[in-house]
Amino acid sequence: MKRVPPHAYFLVSAVFHYLGPAFAVLLFTRVDVLGVAWLRIASAAVIFAVWRRPWRVWRFLDRSTRWLLIAWGAVLALMNSCFYLAIDRLPRGTVAAVEFLPVIALAALGTRTGRNAAALLLAVAGVYLLSDVRLVAEPLGFVFAAANAVLFALYIVLGHRVAQVRGIDGLALAMLIASVVAAPIGFGDALPAFGSLWTVLAAVGVGVSSSVIPYVCDQLAMARLSRGTYALMVALLPATATVIGVLVLAQVPTAFEIVGVALVVAGVAVHRDQREYADAR
């Protein structure tokens, strides 16, 4: 695992960050939005339970770590629900732009050098060019998008702490907690899915592609990257969406999108993790 650069794990997470919701949108025609959100969380929780059996770890945790995992599980439940409610009402580019705003603050807090400040400016400029922000008449959509953005920042803060102490086992426990927290919100809406085997299998696919693969990769990346560096790399998400559009959907990017991808990549390339500075001393 350590032979793989942490940035590679993040790139895998970034790809599935956009592929997963694309699959989820296909389920919206059969299951209500909150039902899809719960199915995603619950299917991922089942997979983690079979894979890691995280309940064996719980009894060995101290009180502070238990509360950390409970808090992270609640954030996962609410974040996923708000995200789906937002993309059901707003264009994906608008949700992505709003989502990035509090992450900028996290990246700025991790900036300690002029080089990293320049990297942050490049990334922000790139995201601005890549984000298709449309002021549509959906005030409730913006409320959910803003809530998702705050929760995404909390996901990074709490997830980074979990990565330092419990890693993937902590993620597995948090996902089980998330499935319980989200049940009152989405279980009722998810019931129609159980009438079709294909719908259930599709929901499991969403759980794997949206929660299992990207969240595991996030934990592997967070364990070796500072929080500020990880927050900056989130700027790669819109760039990844553009590249996926070219490779999978044959969507030709505009000149602004090409420049935006170049700026984001340049920002990530220029940035240097604080741990690298410490190792160089």
ChimeraX attribute file (.defattr): number of C-alpha atoms within 10 A of each C-alpha:
attribute: neighborCount
match mode: 1-to-1
recipient: residues
	/A:1	7
	/A:2	7
	/A:3	5
	/A:4	10
	/A:5	12
	/A:6	20
	/A:7	20
	/A:8	13
	/A:9	21
	/A:10	25
	/A:11	20
	/A:12	16
	/A:13	25
	/A:14	23
	/A:15	20
	/A:16	24
	/A:17	21
	/A:18	18
	/A:19	16
	/A:20	20
	/A:21	20
	/A:22	15
	/A:23	17
	/A:24	24
	/A:25	17
	/A:26	12
	/A:27	20
	/A:28	15
	/A:29	9
	/A:30	15
	/A:31	21
	/A:32	18
	/A:33	25
	/A:34	24
	/A:35	27
	/A:36	28
	/A:37	32
	/A:38	29
	/A:39	29
	/A:40	29
	/A:41	31
	/A:42	26
	/A:43	24
	/A:44	26
	/A:45	26
	/A:46	18
	/A:47	18
	/A:48	22
	/A:49	17
	/A:50	10
	/A:51	11
	/A:52	17
	/A:53	14
	/A:54	20
	/A:55	13
	/A:56	10
	/A:57	13
	/A:58	14
	/A:59	10
	/A:60	10
	/A:61	12
	/A:62	9
	/A:63	9
	/A:64	9
	/A:65	17
	/A:66	17
	/A:67	12
	/A:68	16
	/A:69	26
	/A:70	19
	/A:71	17
	/A:72	28
	/A:73	28
	/A:74	20
	/A:75	24
	/A:76	26
	/A:77	28
	/A:78	20
	/A:79	24
	/A:80	24
	/A:81	25
	/A:82	24
	/A:83	26
	/A:84	24
	/A:85	22
	/A:86	25
	/A:87	21
	/A:88	14
	/A:89	18
	/A:90	23
	/A:91	16
	/A:92	20
	/A:93	17
	/A:94	20
	/A:95	25
	/A:96	23
	/A:97	19
	/A:98	19
	/A:99	22
	/A:100	24
	/A:101	15
	/A:102	18
	/A:103	25
	/A:104	21
	/A:105	15
	/A:106	20
	/A:107	22
	/A:108	18
	/A:109	12
	/A:110	20
	/A:111	22
	/A:112	13
	/A:113	12
	/A:114	10
	/A:115	13
	/A:116	24
	/A:117	18
	/A:118	16
	/A:119	23
	/A:120	27
	/A:121	16
	/A:122	23
	/A:123	28
	/A:124	21
	/A:125	17
	/A:126	27
	/A:127	25
	/A:128	19
	/A:129	20
	/A:130	28
	/A:131	21
	/A:132	17
	/A:133	17
	/A:134	12
	/A:135	11
	/A:136	12
	/A:137	10
	/A:138	11
	/A:139	12
	/A:140	13
	/A:141	23
	/A:142	21
	/A:143	14
	/A:144	21
	/A:145	27
	/A:146	20
	/A:147	19
	/A:148	27
	/A:149	24
	/A:150	18
	/A:151	24
	/A:152	22
	/A:153	22
	/A:154	20
	/A:155	20
	/A:156	22
	/A:157	18
	/A:158	17
	/A:159	26
	/A:160	23
	/A:161	20
	/A:162	23
	/A:163	21
	/A:164	14
	/A:165	12
	/A:166	18
	/A:167	19
	/A:168	20
	/A:169	23
	/A:170	26
	/A:171	25
	/A:172	29
	/A:173	26
	/A:174	28
	/A:175	32
	/A:176	25
	/A:177	23
	/A:178	26
	/A:179	26
	/A:180	19
	/A:181	19
	/A:182	24
	/A:183	20
	/A:184	11
	/A:185	17
	/A:186	21
	/A:187	19
	/A:188	13
	/A:189	19
	/A:190	22
	/A:191	13
	/A:192	15
	/A:193	21
	/A:194	11
	/A:195	9
	/A:196	11
	/A:197	10
	/A:198	11
	/A:199	16
	/A:200	18
	/A:201	14
	/A:202	19
	/A:203	28
	/A:204	20
	/A:205	19
	/A:206	28
	/A:207	28
	/A:208	22
	/A:209	25
	/A:210	26
	/A:211	25
	/A:212	25
	/A:213	18
	/A:214	22
	/A:215	23
	/A:216	21
	/A:217	22
	/A:218	26
	/A:219	27
	/A:220	25
	/A:221	23
	/A:222	27
	/A:223	20
	/A:224	18
	/A:225	19
	/A:226	17
	/A:227	22
	/A:228	23
	/A:229	24
	/A:230	25
	/A:231	26
	/A:232	27
	/A:233	24
	/A:234	23
	/A:235	32
	/A:236	23
	/A:237	24
	/A:238	29
	/A:239	26
	/A:240	19
	/A:241	20
	/A:242	22
	/A:243	20
	/A:244	16
	/A:245	14
	/A:246	13
	/A:247	10
	/A:248	8
	/A:249	10
	/A:250	10
	/A:251	12
	/A:252	13
	/A:253	15
	/A:254	11
	/A:255	9
	/A:256	13
	/A:257	22
	/A:258	17
	/A:259	16
	/A:260	25
	/A:261	27
	/A:262	15
	/A:263	24
	/A:264	31
	/A:265	19
	/A:266	17
	/A:267	27
	/A:268	22
	/A:269	11
	/A:270	17
	/A:271	22
	/A:272	17
	/A:273	19
	/A:274	19
	/A:275	12
	/A:276	11
	/A:277	9
	/A:278	8
	/A:279	7
	/A:280	7
	/A:281	5
